[in-house]
Amino acid sequence: MPRQNYTFTSESVSEGHPDKVCDRISDAVLDAFLAEEPEARVACETFATTNRVVIGGEVGLSDQAKLTEYMGRIDQIARDCIKDIGYEQDKFHHETVEVTNLLHEQSAHIAQGVNASENKDEGAGDQGIMFGYATNETEALMPAPIQYAHAILRRLAEVRKSGAEPTLGPDAKSQLSVRYVDGRPVGVTSVVLSTQHLDEAMTSDDVRAVVEPYIREVLPEGWLGADTAWHVNPTGKFVIGGPDGDAGLTGRKIIVDTYGGAAPHGGGAFSGKDPTKVDRSAAYAARYLAKNIVAAGLADRATIQLSYAIGVARPLSIYVDTHGTGQADEAAIEAAIAQAMDLTPRGIRTHLGLNRPIYQRTAAYGHFGRAPEADGGFSWERTDLAEALKRAL
């Protein structure tokens, strides 16, 4: 029997966090190539430190001339991302940062395993295991700690960029400890927030005075009480932020990107990878399936695991765990999943419409728990498979 009374903690980081700067640049490069060619291949990694951004990996377009042209755009793509995030520090400024582009053409050996041919279907871009999760404890069918940790930072970014709170800087981290009673979230036992500030005279108390109203705004009513512990900028000043304060790297915040530790993670990062890479697309499919299982009322909680082999089209396994909350046999749900959705890489991309420039927006504040968008962004958050899953049982 799962525990019913406990406290669980998750953290989030802002778009100005060094690792998230790198995720943003990598996904912006991906979007640029997908805008040119929906079948473009991209595996882009970014490293950032004081006054420097280094971009590497492999890319592929069917038109070699276009590939050469797009290689020349990488520098500006990176600068545009840094500018939009808001970095104009002396040692990390969108105009003066040194950008090094080390991208190269995709390996032919990888391409031969992925591409379809006369005698084989398109295969997965790599081996691996991917997990999806959903729970009915929030409207977004996400775990409450990570959902609200994201919401805090997203709101602070909004008021920073609007000019309402000009003393805030781009770099920030949040952490929420949420108390559960009878398996449901009921309150916050501690709030941890560290945010960059541009006024060197500000104290921790000054920063709290700025951010506390927004934190109270996004959390459910009654979740903050007299016994909630607050730790706002607990080390004191936080003026030097972003890659000037700490180096950043693509793919280093995978738990922030998914479920905040409330569910397993297969290990693969998302940002900078085109959707032939099942690290990304199959993780999105697993979330989609888990969310639709919960939305269909088949379980209060669901974890999905998918596994793949490089160059092989169909998943090697489908695993479902409803954590004792299921309204149907888990083996039957596994069979229903295989019937309701084509889980080959091509099938996932077609079903969710993933061959589009929709990834830059995923780079901060979570890949899951976001509203589906009209242009296909966050399509894996739809619940349009719920009825098909019920019919397949």
Order of alpha helices (4+ residues) and beta strands (2+ residues): beta-alpha-beta-beta-alpha-alpha-beta-beta-beta-alpha-beta-alpha-beta-beta-alpha-beta-beta-alpha-alpha-beta-beta-alpha-alpha-alpha
